[in-house]
Amino acid sequence: MTLITPPFPTNRLRRMRRTPALRELAQEHRLSVKDLIWPIFITDVPGADVEISSMPGVVRRTLKGAIEAAEEAAKLGIPAICLFPYTDPAVKTETCEQAWAEDNFTNKVIAAMKEAVPEVAIMTDIALDPYNANGHDGLVRDGIIINDETVEALVKMALAQAEAGADILGPSDMMDGRIGALRSAMEAAGHKDITILSYAAKYASAFYGPFRDAVGASGALKGDKKTYQMNPGNSDEALRNVARDIAEGADMVMVKPGMPYLDIVRRVKDTFQMPTYAYQVSGEYAMLMAAVQNGWLDHDKVMLESLLAFRRAGCDGVLTYFAPKAAKLIGA
């Protein structure tokens, strides 16, 4: 398509910026409460339900606090909450069996939240790092993160979460073949309507530090995650990952992190026309909040602008710790 732009002064682009009403009429992308997924941290570890020092305003929640978050989400019109557990280090093992224990805290929270506020969709995290003594998303053998055995473990974890009542499974591990394995397992177990939101293009990013504090993985992590998470210098590879996950049965796909990877979001959306999400990760949140607390940025303005950028780049929605504050400003 060839753009036809008349010359000045026939074409004065500022005409449509002159008043608030004209700017509203010309706005191409908008942010809605319905675009938000709210990630929350949960814990049953005594004394751990406190604010996370590297994420101002974000707290770990008990079972009661998680239910209160679901009630708040329903009141504000936020359609979904994503759960991330902080696990007692004493129960972490190299075999990660707590990840698929039917009575683990995450599964208790899923069941309680669905009973209390069934209209809010519950998304879970499918990765072993909250339960892994090595801090990795997969099982470790001789210093190597092993793929196929990890996928088997992830399937057991996902089945337990589905039985507890999860609506959306979020595989964040970046193991090869896990989407196909999860989809086959859900079909075989009768969970045909469970949605999979795949972390299809998850990068080995330096922006995850505060999250690892929040889930207690920072001290446990041995080495790095570069053998399974993506190289930040690659974009064509992201498309291959997304294509594979769609072919294996993903209903939605995600790019992570968010703002530093908006070019990837745009390529994914343009190429596949699939429901596409991004995660405004902990480091992005912490960076903006640090500037806000220093008086360098306006909290509300920078929050909403950052979220609008995701929509402009092609996102159908965004996981963000700002969700409740943004929802209050946007309105249902």
Buried (B, 14 or more C-beta within 10 A) or exposed (E): EEEEEEEEEEEEEEEEEEEEEEEEEEEEEEBBBBBBBBBBBBBBBEEBBEEBEBBBBBBBBBBEBBBBBBBBBBEBBBBBBBBBBBBBEEBBEEEBBBBBBEEBBBBBBBBBBBEBBEEBBBBBBBBBBBBBBBBBBBBBEEEEBBBEEBBEBBBBBBBBBBBBBBBBBBBBBBBBBBBBBBBEBBEEBEBEEBBBBBBBBBBBBEBBBBBBBBBBBBEBBEEEBEEBBBEBEBBEBBBEBBBBBBEBBBBBBBBBBBBBBBEBBBBBBEEBEBBBBBBBBBBBBBBBBEBBEEEEBEBBEBBBEBBBBBBBBBBBBBBBBBBBBBBEEBEE
